[in-house]
Amino acid sequence: MGNCCTVEGAIDHWIYVKTGDHKEPKTNVKLYMILYDKKDNQSAEIPIMLSFPNEFDRGYSEVFQAPPLGASFDDLQRIELWREVSTDVQEHVQDWYCEVIIVNDRRFDRWFHFPVQRWVKPNHHYKIMLYDCLLPQFDPNIDQRQTELQERREVYQYGQTAVDLPVQVRLLPADEQFSDEFKWDLMTSKEQYIRNAQMPVQLHKAQPEYWNDLEELIDFYQDGWFPKPVGVTEWGNDIYFGAQRIVGCNPTQIRICTSLPENMGVTAEMLKPYLEGWTLKQIIGAKRLFYVDLSILNDLPTKDNMPICSPIALFVVNGEKRLVPIAIQLYQDIAPNNPVFLPNDSPFTWLLAKMWFNHADASVHMALTHFAFTHLLMEGVYISIQRHLSPSHPVYKMLVPHFLFLLSINARGLDQLLSPSGWVDQVTSLGREGMFELIRRGITDWRIDVHGNFPKELESRGVLDIRILPSYAYRDDGLLLHKAIDIYVNKILRNHYSTRDRLQQDSEIQNWAAELAVGKDDGGVGINGLPHGGRFETLSDVALVCVSLIFNCTVQHAAVNFSQYEQYAFPPNYPLLLNGEPPTDKLTKTEEDVTDILPDKLTTLDTMAIMKLWTSRGSKSLGEWDFKFQYDPVALEAEKEFQRELLRILSIIKQRNEERDIFYKYPYLEPDLIPNSISI
């Protein structure tokens, strides 16, 4: 226990000081504090000496006795704190992050929370209101607030890795850096994984070593570090191939089909054997025909001009209510050397068509569905939050926990995975430049009111209705979670925006919306589809954006990230790289034709290791907080209700997974398995 002063008389208040992040060992910090009650009575200056042990965890707390404040001192309303300028050079240059100061009035057992959540610098006075959660127009410390935001805008500046990519932070702020560098060093961790597993592959062999046959590849997996992914046993199965469209790591491509694609050389007669006695018109009328069109890959530049198809595929829900493929065309144009592959083609011919389709789908997933639409777009949004929303703003407090570690993760990803000749160049057909070009194409059409709005995104593909496309667990489970997030967000927002004027007069939220909408070339984030072109007119406008951001950073990222080992770790199942050329005819193929196009052993192992790392979880679960930001009673009650609803949803999804067909079990959206942020 610390002791802030010599106390005469009864102790009526205790002061708890909780330290947050720290990046260097600290010497003592001498702090001064004044307490103010709601009648504006104030205490004397209270000196507090913080003494840090040599090693301490984030969240280290000390408790101090306050001097008697007197019987007339009322409920606390605000505090003022500052640090003494020290003659100790080592201490003087180190800032100290204070997470929260809690004062306990022992007379009535009342607790008063003052979330500081700032780096406390020498020579600065900080005025913190009770709960520190208010709109700027109601903040009596508006000058402090505006000064802090100006300082943040100097630190959080926009940059771009390459022309026309989403904006990212120009220089990674010190506050955003990992404290444990090794933990997040992907390449070091990857090689350690391989060494620990004692895999029979030389990491730095001069010449690539290829697989002799599929049996050798299958025997490569082992229990423990690299278990056999589900694709090892099911990759040739049409039911499993269909299931990948709705419960795999890229479940956002499947669309309702209302007529045969004009650029696909398929006829109703060709499909007749796979429609179980139904006519094509009847199948379409029953909403049982679906398609995936990856035209975005057409003429995409790739590493060493390696081929990536731009396929179209048709799927049907069969009599067993399973989605199965019935036609695959590997390129967009009807041509003699671009046949439509069918399930009754020779087994390995059909298998090769599915492999090249999945190779294309994997490229879209890695570049767009995962990296661009979650990691990259959310980075620009987070920078704008830091630039325009004060730490005292209720929307800041609600959103920021869901962006934990994002900037560092993205910076490390670009440095180690997307650098020239880095991981993406080594183990994918896409390569670094191909990935950048695919991102450019994809973000052009991305809209927060459609693609960022889960129900609208499903509706845009014609698959919102839960009566069609059975076993679409991504949709069914995701809708439960989206509704829970929507209720949570709206409860918090209604507490602060009880009238339209409150929203209109909130300069911070309006400046944030405006900069989100401004184009990248003009100093903004360039998010399409914002309400009213970048102005919040109603509470529902703010809710749309906030719900979309929280959902994207939690549920959506979990859906597209945590099944990656199961999908990618066995290359024939979902390959990032294939050698050779896609088939241009329907001649009979053999197992050797399949083996010949597989990546070499080291590339396979590299992919396995990275996917294993990517599917680890680095933060607490959805609705649980690594660091507490919200203290006001309404937000705390909203959090509790949210947590209760997530427990109810967890029970529902677990029951669903017990009842689901083996091909459609989907644990990835069980709330306790969804991280609270994009933490990997």
C-alpha positions, 0 to 999 in steps of 0.5 A: 500500500502506498501512502500519499500523506501523513493522515490525522483523523479518520480515513474517509477516502482511498485512492486506487491508481492503476498503471497501464502500458509501459515499454521501459522499466520505470523509476518512481513517479511523483503525482499530485491530485486534487479531488472535486465534488459535485458542488465544486468543493476541492481537496488540498493537493494530494501528493502520491508517490508511485513506486514500481517494482523491477517487473510488473504486469500491465494493470499494476495497481497501488492504493493510497490513503487520502487525507480526510476531506470533511463531512461536507465533502459530497460525491466526487465529480472530477479530478485534476492530476499532474506530475512533478518535474523531476531532477532524475533524468531517467524518470524525466524522459519517461512518460507514464500511462495511467489507466484509471484512478478509482476513489472509494468514499468509505463513509458510504461505500461509494466508488468513483471511477476516473478513466485517465487512459492517457500518457501522463507527461511532466508539466501537464495538468489533466482534468478528468470528469467522473466516468470521462464519457461525454460529448464535446459540447458538454465537456467543461475541459474542451480546450484540453480535449482539442489540444489532445486531438491536435497532438494525435493528428500529428502522430496518426497520419495517413500513408499508403504502401502502394498507389491506390491501396487503402490508407495506413498509418505513415509511421507506427506510433510508439503507443501502438507497438507490441511490448513483446516483439518476439511473440508477434514475430511471425517468421521467427515463430514460424521457424520455431513451429517447424523446428519443434515439430521436427518436420523432415524438410530442410528449411534452407535447401537449395533445390526444391523437393517435390512430392512423389505422390499424394500418399507421401503428402498425406503421410507428412502430417502428424499429431501435435504441431501439424495435425491432419486438416479436414481437407486431407480426407475430404478434398475430393468430395463434391459435398465438401467442395460445395460446403467450402462455399458456405462454411469455408474461410471464404463464405462471401462469394456464393450468390443466387442464380436466376439464369445461366450466366451468358458468358458460361458455355453451359446449357440446361441439357448439360446440367440435366443429369445433376438436377435429380429429375427437376427441370432447370426452370424448376430448380431456379424457381425453387431458389436452389441454383447458385453460382460463384463468379470470380471475374475480378481475377481476369487478366490479373498480373501474377508472380512470374506470370503464374496462371490464376483462373477467373472461374465461374461455377454453378452449384445446386442444392440437391435432394439431401439439402446439400450444396454440390457443384454441377459445372465449372468453367475456368475462364470468363470467355466461351472458347474451345480451349475453355470447356465447362467441366462437369461431375461426370468427367473423368475423376481426375479431370473433374478434380483438377477443375475443382483445384484450379477453381479453389486456387482462384478462390484462395487468392480472392480470400487471402487478398480481399476477404481477409487482408483488405476487407478486415485488416487494411480497411479497418486500419484506416478507420482506426487512424481516423478514430484516433485523429477525431474522437477524443478518448473522452468520447463515448463512441471512442470508448465503445469502438477502440477495444475492437482495434487492439493491436491492429496497427502493429499486426498490419505493420508486421504483416507488411514487413514480413509477409508482403515485403519484396521476395517475402512470404507472399512472393514465395508461397503464392501464385499471386505474389506481392504485386498481384495481391496489390492489384487485386486489392485495388480492384476489390476496394473500389466497389466496397461499401460500408452500407452494403459489404460492411452491413452484414444483412445487406451484404447477404441480401445483395447476393440473394441469400439473406432468406434463411429458408434457402441455401440450407446449412449456410452457418456463416449466415445463420450464426452471423445474423444472431451476432449482428443483432446482438451487436446492434442492440448493444451499440444502440443502447449506448448511442441512445444514452448520448444522442437522445435528441437530433441536436446532440448529434448535429452539434457533436463536432468530433463525430461529424469531423470523423464521418467527414474524413472517413468519406473524403477520398484517399488522394484528398487526405481521407480514408475513402470509405464508400457508402457512408450515410449522406456522403459523410455526415451523420443526420440520425442516430441510425446513421451512427449505429450503422457505421459502429455496428459494421465496424465492430462486426467486421473487427470481430465476427467477420474476421473470425469467420474468414481467419480461423478456418485457414489451417483446415483449408490451406494446410493441405495444398490439394484442398485449397492451394495458394500456389499451383504449378503448370497450366490449367486444363484446356480440354477434358481429356482423361487425367491421372493422379500424376497430373494432380501431383505435378502441379502441387507446390514443393515440400518447403512451400507446403510446410511454410504454408502450414506453419503460417496458417497455424500461427494465423489461427491462434487467438491473441485477445479475449473473446467477444464482449470481454475486454483486454483493457477496460474503456467504458465506466459509465453506468449505461455502458456497463449495463449494455456490456452486461446485457451484451455478455448475457446475450452472447452466452445465449447465442453460444448455447444456440450455436453449440446446439446447432453444431451438434445437429449439423451434418458433419460437412457443415459443423461451424465452430468459428462463430461460437462467441467464446471463440471470436476474439474481441479484435483483429488480434492476429 
